[in-house]
């Protein structure tokens, strides 16, 4: 579900209203605001300011980090939010919203979320599984991120990186959290461990970032496909003069200090301009773009031209 945003005063009013509400009002709120802000607050979401809006962050996991004999109570929060536009699917005939429903394959009738269970087909019969069953499979990993070893961050190739999360200490874990954060900073190392999230075991790396700890989910080695079926040219096919010229171009395009903040999602901004123009009834011209594929024998001349253009730009 996408993050909910609204003016801060309204959110604070809703929060106070919900906290002080009678049981009858709480029941009414749950019934009529299934995806409402108040119910999100009930689930323990905190909110923060982002680009002038109040946005909710919900803890997606709570448990502890096992650091030797020390258990650090923590919560995980998704660290990434999409910058793409929220586009709706519409019926082109009348622009009505498309609605997706969960349909019973036998009766053809919609099924409510509370009536859906998970099952595994075993010998032509389904075995039903509950949340307790998932925890029973590995109770310690469902609640504890066990640290198995510490490694240098550069020892983990980025091809194994998956999504990552912000780690926040729960009540009573602040001191141990700070200790782990400072120890990781001082050692220049990251912790490697495993835990269970959403009925699946994950390999993870715990490392410091700015003034917090982040958890990076890692792919297991077995999840990476082999490269043997990918056809690539042999190393000997590269000419020394071409390699030297390519290295020169790389050097010219290497900044003294990399600044990732200069990279923005320009495509989304451009698409929004098109939407705004169409909303005003203005025509939108399609830019002409021609992709030219250079021939192999032209590589040297193309590299020289690239270096010359880079010098002029600088």
C-alpha positions as CSV (number, residue, x, y, z in Angstrom):
1,X,0.0,0.0,0.0
2,X,1.4,3.5,-0.8
3,X,2.3,5.9,2.0
4,X,-0.5,8.1,3.3
5,X,0.1,11.8,3.4
6,X,-1.9,14.6,4.9
7,X,-1.4,18.0,6.6
8,X,0.2,17.5,10.0
9,X,-2.5,19.3,12.1
10,X,-5.1,16.8,10.8
11,X,-2.9,13.8,11.6
12,X,-2.2,15.0,15.1
13,X,-5.9,15.7,15.7
14,X,-6.8,12.1,14.4
15,X,-4.1,10.6,16.6
16,X,-5.3,12.4,19.8
17,X,-8.9,11.6,18.9
18,X,-8.1,7.9,18.5
19,X,-6.0,7.6,21.6
20,X,-8.7,9.1,23.8
21,X,-11.6,7.5,22.1
22,X,-14.1,5.2,23.8
23,X,-14.2,1.5,22.7
24,X,-17.4,2.2,20.8
25,X,-15.7,5.0,18.7
26,X,-12.7,2.8,18.1
27,X,-14.9,0.1,16.7
28,X,-16.6,2.7,14.4
29,X,-13.3,4.0,13.2
30,X,-12.1,0.5,12.3
31,X,-15.3,-0.2,10.5
32,X,-15.5,3.0,8.4
33,X,-11.8,3.7,7.9
34,X,-10.2,0.4,6.9
35,X,-7.3,2.2,5.2
36,X,-7.5,5.4,7.2
37,X,-4.8,7.3,9.1
38,X,-6.2,6.4,12.5
39,X,-5.9,2.7,11.9
40,X,-2.4,3.1,10.6
41,X,-1.5,4.9,13.9
42,X,-3.0,1.9,15.8
43,X,-0.4,-0.3,14.1
44,X,2.4,1.7,15.5
45,X,3.4,4.0,12.6
46,X,5.5,7.1,13.2
47,X,5.4,10.0,10.9
48,X,8.1,12.4,9.6
49,X,8.4,15.4,7.4
50,X,9.5,14.8,3.8
51,X,9.3,17.6,1.2
52,X,6.7,19.6,3.1
53,X,4.4,16.6,3.6
54,X,3.8,14.4,6.7
55,X,4.4,10.8,5.7
56,X,3.9,7.7,7.7
57,X,6.6,5.1,8.2
58,X,5.5,1.7,9.5
59,X,7.8,-0.8,11.3
60,X,7.7,-3.9,9.1
61,X,9.5,-6.1,11.6
62,X,10.3,-5.9,15.3
63,X,12.6,-8.2,17.3
64,X,16.2,-8.1,18.4
65,X,19.7,-8.1,17.1
66,X,21.8,-10.8,18.8
67,X,25.2,-9.2,19.5
68,X,27.1,-11.9,21.4
69,X,25.1,-12.4,24.6
70,X,23.5,-9.0,24.2
71,X,20.1,-8.8,22.6
72,X,19.3,-5.3,21.2
73,X,15.5,-4.7,20.7
74,X,14.9,-3.1,17.4
75,X,12.4,-2.2,14.7
76,X,13.0,-2.2,10.9
77,X,11.6,0.5,8.6
78,X,11.7,0.5,4.8
79,X,14.4,3.0,3.8
80,X,13.2,3.5,0.2
81,X,10.2,5.4,-1.2
82,X,9.4,5.5,-4.9
83,X,9.8,8.7,-6.8
84,X,7.6,7.6,-9.7
85,X,4.2,9.0,-10.3
86,X,1.2,7.1,-8.9
87,X,-0.7,6.2,-12.1
88,X,-4.2,4.6,-11.9
89,X,-5.5,2.0,-14.3
90,X,-8.7,3.2,-16.1
91,X,-11.2,1.9,-18.5
92,X,-10.5,3.9,-21.7
93,X,-14.2,4.0,-22.6
94,X,-15.4,6.0,-19.6
95,X,-12.2,6.6,-17.5
96,X,-13.6,4.6,-14.6
97,X,-11.1,3.1,-12.2
98,X,-10.2,-0.6,-12.6
99,X,-10.9,-2.6,-9.5
100,X,-9.1,-5.8,-8.7
101,X,-10.9,-8.4,-6.5
102,X,-9.9,-11.7,-4.9
103,X,-12.2,-14.2,-6.5
104,X,-13.0,-17.8,-5.3
105,X,-12.0,-20.0,-8.3
106,X,-15.0,-22.4,-7.7
107,X,-17.8,-20.0,-6.7
108,X,-16.7,-17.0,-8.7
109,X,-17.5,-14.8,-5.7
110,X,-15.2,-12.2,-4.0
111,X,-13.3,-13.3,-0.9
112,X,-12.5,-11.0,2.0
113,X,-9.0,-10.6,3.3
114,X,-9.9,-12.1,6.7
115,X,-11.1,-15.3,4.9
116,X,-7.9,-15.9,3.0
117,X,-5.4,-18.4,4.4
118,X,-2.1,-19.8,3.1
119,X,-1.6,-23.4,2.0
120,X,0.9,-25.7,0.5
121,X,-0.1,-28.4,-2.0
122,X,1.2,-31.7,-0.7
123,X,0.3,-34.9,-2.5
124,X,-2.7,-33.3,-4.2
125,X,-4.1,-31.9,-0.9
126,X,-3.6,-28.5,0.6
127,X,-2.0,-28.2,4.1
128,X,-3.1,-25.0,5.8
129,X,-0.5,-22.8,7.5
130,X,-1.0,-20.2,10.2
131,X,1.3,-17.4,11.4
132,X,2.2,-19.7,14.3
133,X,3.4,-22.4,11.9
134,X,5.8,-20.0,10.2
135,X,7.3,-19.0,13.6
136,X,7.5,-22.6,14.7
137,X,9.7,-23.4,11.6
138,X,12.4,-21.2,13.1
139,X,11.2,-19.3,16.3
140,X,14.6,-17.8,17.1
141,X,15.1,-16.3,13.6
142,X,11.5,-14.9,13.5
143,X,12.4,-12.7,16.5
144,X,16.2,-12.4,16.5
145,X,18.7,-11.3,13.9
146,X,21.6,-13.5,14.8
147,X,25.1,-12.1,14.1
148,X,27.3,-15.0,12.8
149,X,30.4,-13.1,11.8
150,X,32.0,-9.7,11.0
151,X,33.5,-8.9,7.6
152,X,34.9,-5.9,5.7
153,X,32.1,-4.2,3.8
154,X,34.1,-4.4,0.5
155,X,34.3,-8.2,0.9
156,X,30.6,-8.4,0.0
157,X,30.2,-7.9,-3.8
158,X,27.3,-5.5,-4.6
159,X,25.7,-8.2,-6.8
160,X,24.5,-9.7,-3.6
161,X,22.8,-6.5,-2.4
162,X,19.0,-6.5,-2.1
163,X,16.7,-4.0,-0.4
164,X,17.7,-2.3,2.8
165,X,16.0,-1.0,6.0
166,X,16.6,1.6,8.7
167,X,17.1,0.0,12.1
168,X,15.7,1.9,15.1
169,X,16.2,0.8,18.7
170,X,13.1,-0.1,20.7
171,X,12.6,1.1,24.2
172,X,15.4,-0.1,26.5
173,X,17.8,-0.8,23.6
174,X,19.2,2.6,23.0
175,X,22.5,2.1,24.8
176,X,23.3,-1.3,23.3
177,X,22.3,0.1,19.9
178,X,24.7,3.0,20.2
179,X,27.5,0.6,21.3
180,X,27.0,-1.6,18.2
181,X,26.8,1.4,15.9
182,X,30.1,2.9,17.3
183,X,31.9,-0.5,17.3
184,X,31.0,-1.0,13.6
185,X,32.2,2.5,12.7
186,X,35.4,2.0,14.6
187,X,36.2,-1.4,13.2
188,X,35.1,-0.5,9.6
189,X,33.3,-3.8,9.5
190,X,29.8,-5.1,9.0
191,X,27.9,-7.8,10.7
192,X,26.5,-10.8,8.8
193,X,23.5,-12.7,10.0
194,X,20.2,-14.3,9.2
195,X,16.6,-13.7,10.1
196,X,13.1,-14.6,9.0
197,X,10.8,-11.9,7.4
198,X,7.5,-12.6,5.7
199,X,7.8,-16.4,5.9
200,X,11.2,-16.4,4.3
201,X,14.8,-16.6,5.7
202,X,17.1,-13.8,4.6
203,X,20.8,-13.3,4.7
204,X,21.6,-9.8,5.9
205,X,24.4,-7.3,6.5
206,X,24.2,-4.8,9.4
207,X,26.3,-1.7,9.0
208,X,26.4,2.0,10.1
209,X,25.1,4.7,7.9
210,X,25.4,8.4,9.0
211,X,24.2,8.3,12.6
212,X,22.1,5.1,12.4
213,X,22.4,1.4,11.7
214,X,21.0,0.0,8.5
215,X,20.2,-3.6,7.6
216,X,20.9,-4.7,4.0
217,X,19.2,-7.9,2.8
218,X,21.7,-10.0,0.8
219,X,20.9,-12.6,-1.8
220,X,22.1,-16.1,-1.1
221,X,24.9,-17.3,-3.4
222,X,22.5,-20.0,-4.8
223,X,20.1,-17.3,-6.0
224,X,22.5,-15.8,-8.5
225,X,22.3,-17.4,-11.9
226,X,25.4,-18.7,-13.6
227,X,27.1,-16.5,-16.2
228,X,28.2,-19.5,-18.3
229,X,25.4,-19.0,-20.8
230,X,26.1,-15.3,-21.4
231,X,28.2,-14.8,-24.6
232,X,30.9,-12.2,-24.3
233,X,34.1,-11.4,-26.3
234,X,37.4,-12.7,-25.0
235,X,39.8,-10.4,-23.2
236,X,42.3,-10.8,-25.9
237,X,40.0,-9.0,-28.4
238,X,40.8,-5.6,-26.8
239,X,43.5,-3.7,-28.5
240,X,46.1,-2.0,-26.2
241,X,45.6,1.4,-27.9
242,X,41.9,1.3,-27.4
243,X,42.2,0.2,-23.8
244,X,44.5,3.1,-23.1
245,X,42.1,5.6,-24.7
246,X,39.2,4.1,-22.7
247,X,41.1,4.5,-19.5
248,X,41.8,8.1,-20.4
249,X,38.1,8.7,-20.9
250,X,37.4,7.0,-17.5
251,X,39.9,9.3,-15.8
252,X,38.4,12.4,-17.3
253,X,34.9,11.4,-16.1
254,X,36.1,10.6,-12.6
255,X,35.2,13.4,-10.1
256,X,37.4,14.3,-7.2
257,X,34.5,13.4,-4.9
258,X,31.3,11.6,-6.0
259,X,28.1,13.4,-5.1
260,X,25.0,11.3,-5.6
261,X,22.7,14.2,-4.8
262,X,23.3,15.7,-8.2
263,X,21.4,12.8,-9.8
264,X,17.7,13.3,-9.9
265,X,14.7,11.5,-11.4
266,X,14.4,13.7,-14.4
267,X,12.1,11.3,-16.2
268,X,9.3,11.6,-13.6
269,X,9.6,15.4,-13.6
270,X,9.4,15.5,-17.4
271,X,6.4,13.1,-17.4
272,X,4.6,15.4,-14.8
273,X,5.1,18.4,-17.1
274,X,3.5,16.4,-20.0
275,X,0.5,15.6,-17.6
276,X,0.1,19.2,-16.6
277,X,0.3,20.3,-20.3
278,X,-2.4,17.8,-21.3
279,X,-4.6,18.8,-18.4
280,X,-4.5,22.4,-19.7
281,X,-5.3,21.1,-23.3
282,X,-1.9,22.0,-24.6
283,X,-0.4,19.9,-27.4
284,X,2.7,17.9,-26.5
285,X,5.4,17.5,-29.2
286,X,7.3,14.2,-29.3
287,X,11.0,14.8,-29.4
288,X,13.0,13.2,-32.2
289,X,15.7,10.8,-31.1
290,X,18.0,8.8,-33.3
291,X,20.2,6.1,-31.9
292,X,23.4,5.6,-34.0
293,X,25.3,2.4,-33.5
294,X,29.0,2.9,-34.4
295,X,30.9,0.3,-36.2
296,X,33.7,-1.6,-34.4
297,X,36.4,-0.1,-36.6
298,X,35.3,3.4,-35.5
299,X,35.9,2.8,-31.8
300,X,39.2,4.7,-31.7
301,X,37.8,7.8,-33.4
302,X,34.7,7.7,-31.2
303,X,36.8,7.5,-28.1
304,X,39.0,10.5,-29.2
305,X,35.8,12.5,-30.0
306,X,34.4,11.6,-26.6
307,X,37.6,12.8,-24.8
308,X,37.5,16.0,-26.8
309,X,33.9,16.6,-26.0
310,X,34.5,16.0,-22.3
311,X,37.4,18.5,-22.3
312,X,35.1,21.2,-23.8
313,X,32.3,20.5,-21.3
314,X,34.7,20.9,-18.4
